[in-house]
Amino acid sequence: MALAARRRFGEHAPMIDLDADPSAVYREVVALDDRGFNALMDEQDSRDKVIDALVVHFASRLRPDKAKGVDAVIHIKLWDRPGGGYDHRELVIEHGRCTASATPSHDARLTLKIRPEDLRAIVTGNAGPKRLAFRGRLRAIGDIAFGMKLTELFDLSS
């Protein structure tokens, strides 16, 4: 059965069309308060749609001029999955483009372990990856030097 096109999460959360394209879901998700966002993270079906929207937006922020000659795979593992474990997504950078995938299939050059609310903060420009790593809210595994360049490769200012 398909996910209902519109759901209401919490008394103060706006209506979210989770069946819309990821850019529309992203626009609605960034407008949510923390309570509404956390309500979406508590249900796996809504969580998947929201995480996909965040990761697709992250991929769209690649600066092609800064990514010339960069071929890399970034895995994003999101903690606090309902029922345990984590959600796993992939960004593939090649030929000056970045594509997002909900089913990782490449070896990662860098893996980011993060909570969904912190990924939201990064892609909206409300927190930098270096600051979150320093505070212990983001863990980078693999090519750390490459990880330090994420803010150069991606425009994460808004």
C-alpha positions in Angstrom: 0.0 0.0 0.0 1.4 3.4 -1.0 2.3 5.9 1.7 -0.6 8.3 2.1 0.1 11.5 0.2 -0.5 13.8 3.1 0.0 13.2 6.8 -0.2 15.3 9.9 2.6 14.8 12.5 2.0 16.5 15.8 -0.3 19.2 16.7 2.1 22.0 15.6 3.6 20.3 12.5 2.4 21.5 9.1 1.0 19.1 6.5 3.8 17.4 4.7 3.4 15.9 1.3 5.8 13.0 1.6 5.0 11.7 -1.9 6.2 14.9 -3.5 9.6 15.1 -5.3 12.6 15.3 -2.9 13.1 19.1 -3.4 9.5 19.8 -2.4 9.8 17.5 0.7 13.1 19.3 1.6 11.4 22.7 1.4 8.7 21.6 3.8 11.1 19.7 6.1 13.3 22.8 6.7 10.3 24.8 7.8 9.4 22.3 10.5 10.3 22.9 14.1 12.3 20.3 16.0 9.2 18.6 17.4 7.7 18.1 13.9 10.9 16.9 12.5 11.4 14.4 15.3 7.9 13.1 14.8 8.8 12.3 11.2 11.9 10.5 12.3 9.9 8.3 14.6 8.2 6.4 11.8 10.4 4.5 9.3 8.3 5.3 6.2 8.3 9.0 6.8 11.9 8.9 8.0 13.1 7.3 4.7 11.4 10.1 2.6 12.8 12.9 4.8 16.3 11.4 4.8 16.2 10.9 1.0 15.2 14.6 0.6 18.0 15.8 2.8 20.6 13.6 1.0 19.3 14.7 -2.5 19.6 18.3 -1.4 23.1 17.7 -0.1 24.1 16.2 -3.5 22.5 19.2 -5.3 24.8 21.6 -3.4 28.0 20.3 -5.1 30.1 23.1 -6.5 31.1 21.6 -10.0 34.0 24.0 -10.3 35.5 22.8 -7.1 34.8 19.1 -7.9 36.8 19.0 -11.1 38.9 15.9 -11.1 37.3 14.6 -7.9 35.9 11.1 -8.0 34.7 10.0 -4.5 32.0 8.1 -2.7 30.6 9.3 0.6 28.5 7.1 2.7 26.1 8.6 5.2 25.0 6.5 8.1 22.2 8.0 10.2 21.9 6.8 13.8 18.7 6.4 15.9 16.7 4.3 13.4 13.4 3.2 14.9 13.9 -0.4 16.1 17.7 0.0 16.1 20.5 0.3 13.7 21.0 3.0 11.2 19.9 4.2 7.8 22.5 4.2 5.0 22.8 6.5 2.0 25.4 7.2 -0.6 26.7 10.2 -2.5 28.8 9.6 -5.6 30.9 12.4 -7.0 32.2 12.0 -10.5 32.6 14.1 -13.6 31.7 17.3 -11.7 28.3 15.9 -10.6 27.0 14.4 -7.4 24.3 11.8 -7.3 22.5 10.4 -4.2 21.4 6.8 -3.7 19.3 5.1 -1.0 21.1 1.9 -1.8 24.8 2.2 -1.4 26.7 0.1 -3.9 30.3 1.6 -4.0 33.2 1.5 -1.6 33.3 4.7 0.4 36.2 7.1 0.5 34.5 8.7 3.5 31.8 7.6 5.8 29.8 10.1 7.9 28.0 8.9 10.9 25.4 11.4 12.1 22.0 11.8 13.6 19.2 13.0 11.2 18.7 16.3 13.0 22.4 17.1 12.6 22.4 16.2 8.9 19.4 18.6 8.6 21.5 21.3 10.3 24.4 20.7 7.9 22.4 20.8 4.7 20.4 23.9 5.8 23.6 25.8 6.8 22.7 25.9 10.5 25.8 23.9 11.5 29.1 23.1 9.9 30.4 19.6 9.7 33.7 20.5 11.3 31.9 22.1 14.3 29.7 19.0 14.7 32.7 16.7 14.5 34.4 18.7 17.2 31.4 18.4 19.4 31.2 14.7 18.9 27.9 14.8 16.9 29.5 13.8 13.6 32.0 11.0 13.1 34.1 10.8 10.0 35.7 7.5 9.0 38.1 7.0 6.1 39.8 9.8 4.2 39.7 12.5 6.9 41.6 15.0 4.7 38.9 14.6 2.1 36.3 15.1 4.8 37.9 18.4 5.8 37.2 19.7 2.2 33.4 19.0 2.3 32.7 22.7 2.9 34.8 23.6 -0.2 33.1 21.0 -2.4 29.6 21.6 -1.3 27.8 24.9 -0.7 26.3 24.2 2.6 25.5 27.8 3.5 21.8 27.6 3.1 
